[in-house]
Amino acid sequence: MRTVDPAKHEAKRRAILDAATVCFAEKGFEKTTTAEICRAAGISTGSLFHYFPNKRAVFVGIFEQDGDETAALLASAGEIEDPWEAILLILTYMSEQLLQPLAAKLVLEVAAQCARDAELAELVQGNDRVLRDGLVGFVTRAVETGRIDPGIEPEVTASWLVALIDAPLSRVILEPDLDPAAELAVMKVLITRFLRPVLPTRSRSNS
C-alpha cells in the first residue's frame, strides 16, 4: 500500500483551496463548477474528490483554513513581548488580506451563503470569535502594562478592533483601485489615536 506523505497531501489541499478561492470570488458559489476548480488547480475531477467530497466541502474548507491561519497569527503575536506591537501585527495582517479585491468579493459571497447554510455561518462566526477573543487577551495585557489607555474595556475594544479590520471591505468594493499601503497607514494612525498608547514618561534626570 502506498504511504501518503502528510506534507504533500496538505500542500495539494491548500493549492486546491487557493484555486477555488479565486473561482468562488470571481463567479460565486452557485455558478462555479467543480470542473472549473479542477482546471484552475490543474488537477482531474477524481483528484479533487480525493481531497473534498463535493463543491460545498471545498467552499467550507476555505474558511476552515482561514480559521487555522487566524489561530497561527494569534500564536505568532503571542510570542511578541510588547502587547501593543502584537495588536498592530494582527490588525495589519488581517487588514492586508481584506484589502485585496478578491477577498472583498469572497466575503460578499460567504455572507450570501451563510444566510442559507447554518453550519457554514457557525464556522465563520466561530472564526470571528477566535479573533476577537485573541484580541481581548492582547488588549488586556496592553492595559495592564500601560501601553494603551487604562480606562478602556478590553472586550468592547476588541469588538471595535474587529470592526475596524472589516471596514476596508466596503472601501475596496466601492473603490477597487485603492492603494492598500496608503489605507493601512491611515488605519494605523486611527487605531493608535483610538487606543491612545501611553508613551513612557521621561525620568527627571533625562528631562
LUMKE-540812 format. One record per residue: residue in one letter; x, z, y of N, C-alpha, C in turn. Coordinates in steps of 0.02 Angstrom, whole numbers, plus 32768, in hexadecimal, padded with zeros to 4 digits. Layout:
<pators>
aXZYXZYXZY ...
</pators>
This chain:
<pators>
m802A80007FC4800080008000802C8000803F r801A7FD5806F80427FD180AC8035800D80D9 t806B802B80F080658065811C805A804F8164 v8029806E8185801B805D81CB804A808581F8 d806B80628225809780828256806B809C828F p806480DF8296803880FB82C9804780E28310 a808780DB8320809A80C583638084807D8370 k808F8051833E807B800B8346802F80068348 h800E802D831F7FC4802D831E7FA980418362 e7FC48076837F7FAD808D83C07FBD805B83F7 a7FF7803C83F3800A800A84257FDA7FCF8424 k7FC97FB883E87F9A7F8083E27F547F9483FB r7F417FD183EB7EFF7FE984027EFC7FEA844E r7F318002846D7F33800584B67F347FBF84D4 a7F557F9084B37F577F4B84CC7F117F2D84CA i7EEC7F3C84967EA77F2384917E7C7F4184C9 l7E847F8184D47E5D7FA285097E707F87854E d7EAF7F7985597EC57F5D859A7EA57F1885A5 a7EA67EF085717E887EAD85767E3D7EB28580 a7E1D7EDF855C7DD57EE885627DC17F0285A6 t7DEB7F2C85C37DDD7F4686067DD57F0E8638 v7E007EDD86357DFC7EA386627DBB7E7C8655 c7DAC7E7286167D6F7E4C86057D317E6F861E f7D2B7EB086117CF07ED686257CEA7EDA8671 a7D237EE186927D227EE586DB7D0B7EA386FA e7D217E6C86DD7D137E2A86FA7CCD7E1186E8 k7CB57E2086AB7C757E0386957C3F7E378687 g7C527E7686837C227EAA86727C1D7EB38627 f7C007EEA86127BFC7EFA85CA7BD07EC985A5 e7B957EBC85BE7B647E92859B7B7E7E4B8591 k7B9E7E2E85C37BB27DE885C07BF57DDD859E t7C1A7E1285947C5B7E0C85717C4F7E098526 t7C6E7DD985057C687DD484BC7CA77DED849A t7CA07DFE845B7CDB7E1384357D0D7DDA842F a7CF47D9C842C7D217D6284297D4D7D5E8468 e7D2F7D6D84A17D557D6C84E07D8A7DA384E1 i7D787DDD84C87DA87E1484C47DE27E008496 c7DD27DE2845F7E077DCD84307E357D99844F r7E187D6984737E427D3784947E707D5884C8 a7E547D8684EE7E7C7DA885227EB47DD28503 a7EA67DEF84C97ED77E1A84A87F067DF3847A g7EF57DB4846D7F1F7D8B84417F1B7D9F83F9 i7EDE7DB283E37ED57DC8839D7E987DA58380 s7E917DAA833E7E577D8E831C7E1D7DC0831D t7DE17DA7830E7DA77DD5830C7DB17E0A82D6 g7DCE7DF5829E7DDA7E2682687E087E5D827E s7E3C7E4B82A57E6A7E7E82BE7E487EAE82ED l7E1B7E9383187DF77EBF83467DCF7EF38320 f7DAB7EDE82ED7D817F0D82C77DA97F3D829D h7DE97F2F82957E157F5F82737E207F9C829F y7E1C7F9282E17E277FC883117DE57FE5832D f7DB37FBB83357D747FD083527D3A7FB0832B p7D087FD783197CD17FBC82F17CA37F8C8316 n7CA07F9083587C737F65837E7C887F6583C8 k7C657F3D83F07C767F3684377C6D7F78845D r7C387F9C844D7C2D7FDC846F7C66800C8463 a7C81800D84267CB9803984177CF680288441 v7CFF7FE8844F7D367FD3847B7D2B7FEF84C1 f7CED7FE784DA7CDD7FFE851D7CE6804A8522 v7CCD806E84F07CD580B784EF7D1F80C984EB g7D4580A284C47D8C80B084BC7DB380AE84FE i7D9D8085852C7DBD8081856E7DBA80C58590 f7D8080E6858B7D77812585AF7D9181618587 e7D97815885457DBB818B851E7E0581898532 q7E20814D85397E658146854E7E6E81628594 d7E3D815685C07E40817186047E4481BD8602 g7E1E81DC85D67E20822585CF7E64823D85B8 d7E82821885897EC5822A85707EF9822585A9 e7EF281F185D27F2281E786087F1A821E863D t7EDC823386497ED1826986797EF082AA8660 a7EE782B886207F0482F486027F5082F28607 a7F6E82B785FB7FB782B085FF7FCF82BA8647 l7FA8829F86777FBA82A786BD7FB982F086D1 l7F86831486BD7F81835B86CD7FBB838386AD a7FCD836E867080058390864F804683848675 s80518346868C808D833786B3808E835E86F4 a805483618715804F83868754805D83D08748 g804A83E9870E8055843086FF809E844386F9 e80C9841186F18111841F86ED813284238731 i810B841387668125841687AA811E845D87C4 e8154847987DD815284BF87F4812584C98830 d8125849B885F80FD84A2889C80B78486888F p808384AF8890803F849788838026846488B5 w803F846988F4802B84388926804483F28913 e808283EE88FD809E83AE88E78079839588A9 a806483C2887E803E83AF88437FFB83918856 i7FDA83AF88877F9A8395889F7FA3834E88BC l7FD7834588E47FE4830389017FF382CF88CB l801782E38897802582B588607FE5829D8840 i7FB882CC88317F7982BB88107F4F828D883C l7F48829F887B7F1F827888A97F3B823288B4 t7F7C822E88BA7F9C81ED88C57F9381BF8888 y7FA081DA884E7F9B81B288117F54819A8806 m7F2481C7880A7EDE81B587FD7EC581838831 s7ED7818D886F7EC1816088A57EDF811B889D e7F1E811888897F3F80D7887E7F1A80AE884A q7F0380D088157EDE80AD87E17E9D809187FB l7E7980B888237E3780A4883B7E3A80738875 l7E75806A88937E7C803A88C97E867FF388AF q7E897FEC886D7E907FA988507E4B7F89884B p7E447F4A885F7E037F28885D7DE07F2B881A l7E067F2287E37DE77F2487A17DCA7F688791 a7DEC7F9C87A87DD57FE0879B7D917FEB87BD a7D8A7FD387FA7D4B7FDB881E7D127FB887F8 k7D1F7F7C87DF7CEC7F5887BA7CDA7F7C877A l7D0C7F9787587D007FBA87197CD77FF98724 v7CE5801D875A7CBF805987697C7680498775 l7C68801387987C227FFE87A27C017FEE8760 e7C267FCE87337C0A7FBC86F27BFD7FF986C7 v7C2B802986C77C218064869E7BE7808E86B9 a7BDE808E86FA7BA580B287177B64809586FE a7B61805386FA7B24803286E17B1980418697 q7B4F804286717B48804F86297B378099861B c7B5180C586447B43810D863B7AF8811C8643 a7AD780F4866C7A9080FD86767A6880EE8636 r7A8780C886087A6680B485CA7A8280D7858C d7ABD80F585947AE2810F855A7AF681578568 a7AD08187854E7ADB81CE855B7B1F81E58541 e7B3481CA85077B7481DF84EB7BAE81C98517 l7BAA818C85317BDE8173855E7BDE819B859F a7BA281AB85B87B9C81D285F57BBD821685ED e7BB4823585B37BD2827785A77C1E827185A4 l7C37823B85887C80823185857C9D822A85CB v7C7E820085F47C9681F586387C9282358661 q7C5A8259865B7C528298867F7C8582CB8667 g7C9382CA86267CC682F7860B7D0A82EA8627 n7D1C82AA862F7D5C8298864E7D6082B38695 d7D2882AD86BA7D2782C786FF7D2F83138700 r7D10833486CF7D16837E86CC7D5D839386BE v7D7F836E86927DC5837F86827DF0837986C1 l7DE5834386E77E0B833987257DFC83718757 r7DBC837F87617DA883B287917DC283F7877D d7DBB8408873D7DD3844987267E1F844F872D g7E42841887207E8A841987297E9D84248772 l7E798404879F7E86840D87E67E76845487FD v7E43847187E07E3384B787F17E6F84E487E5 g7E9084D987AC7ECB8501879C7F0384F887CE f7F1184BA87E27F4784AD88127F3584C78857 v7EF684BF886B7EE184D888AD7EE6852588AE t7ED3854588777ED7858E88737F1F85A4887B r7F4D858388587F948594885E7FAD858988A5 a7F97855288C37FAD854289077F9585768939 v7F58858F892E7F3D85C489597F6686048950 e7F72861589117F95865389017FDD8653891B t7FFC8619891E80428615893580478605897F g800E860189A1800F85F489E9801E85AD89FD r8016857E89CE8025853889DE7FEC85148A01 i7FB0852F89FA7F7785138A1E7F4D854C8A3A d7F1B853A8A617EF0856B8A837ED6859F8A51 p7EE885DE8A5A7ED386128A2B7E8886218A2E g7E6586058A607E1E86138A677DF085E38A42 i7E0D85B18A207DE2857F89FF7DCD859689B9 e7D96857C89A17D7D858A895F7D978554892F p7DC0856788FD7DDF853588D17DAE850588AF e7D77851E88947D4984F2886F7D2884C0889D v7D1284D688D87CF284A889087D2684768920 t7D62848E892E7D97846289467DA8842D8913 a7DAC844188D37DBB8411889E7D8683DB889A s7D4783EE88A37D1083BD88A17D17838B88DA w7D2B83A389157D348377894E7D7083498943 l7DA4836389237DDF833989157DCD830088E5 v7DA3830F88B37D8D82DA88857D6482A688AB a7D3B82BE88DA7D14829089037D418263892D l7D77828089477DA78259896F7DCB82258944 i7DD8823789057DF7820888D77DC981CC88CB d7D8881DB88C57D5881A688B87D49817B88F6 a7D56819689307D438173896F7D5E812C8976 p7D9D811F89617DB780DB896A7D8F80A58946 l7D6880B989137D42808788ED7D14805E891A s7CEE808189447CC0805D89707CE5803189A1 r7D20804889B77D49801F89E57D607FDF89C3 v7D777FE689857D907FAB89617D587F798954 i7D1D7F9389437CE57F6889347CD17F408972 l7CD07F6189AB7CBC7F4089EA7CF57F188A0A e7D327F3089FF7D6C7F108A1E7DA37F0589E9 p7D9B7ED289BF7DCB7EC889877E137EBA899C d7E1E7EA989DC7E637E9A89F27E877ED58A11 l7E6F7F118A047E8E7F4D8A1F7ED67F528A08 d7EFF7F728A317F457F808A207F477FC58A00 p7F517FC989BE7F50800A899C7F81803D89B9 a7FBD802689CC7FF0805389E77FD880728A28 a7FBA804A8A537FA180638A937F6780948A88 e7F3C80838A597F0380AF8A4B7F1A80F38A31 l7F4C80F28A057F65813089E97F87815B8A1E a7FAA813A8A4D7FCB815F8A827F9981858AAC v7F6181648ABD7F2D81848AE57F0C81BD8ABD m7F0081B08A7D7EE081E38A537F0B82228A50 k7F4D821A8A497F7982548A467F75827D8A86 v7F71825A8ABF7F6B827D8AFF7F2A82A58B01 l7EF382858AEC7EB282A78AED7EB182E48ABF i7ECE82DC8A847ECF83138A547EFB834C8A6D t7F3383398A8A7F61836D8AA57F3E83958ADC r7F1B83738B087EF983978B3E7EBD83BD8B24 f7E9D83A38AF17E6383C48AD37E7884068AB2 l7EAF84048A8E7EC584418A6B7EF1846D8A96 r7F0A84528ACD7F3384788AFC7F6A84A08AD8 p7F9A847D8AB97FCF84A18A977FF484CF8AC8 v8003850A8AB38025853B8ADD8070852E8ADA l808D851D8B1280D485118B1480FB85538B15 p813485558AF4815B85938AF4816D85A78B3B t816585E68B4B817685FE8B8E81C0860C8B93 r81DE85FB8BCB822586088BD5823186528BDE s826886688BC4827A86AE8BD0829486B48C19 r829086ED8C3482A686F68C7982EF86E68C83 s831686F18C4F835D86E48C54836C86998C5B n833C866E8C40834686268C44832486078C80 s82FC862E8CA382D586118CDB82FF860F8D1A 
</pators>
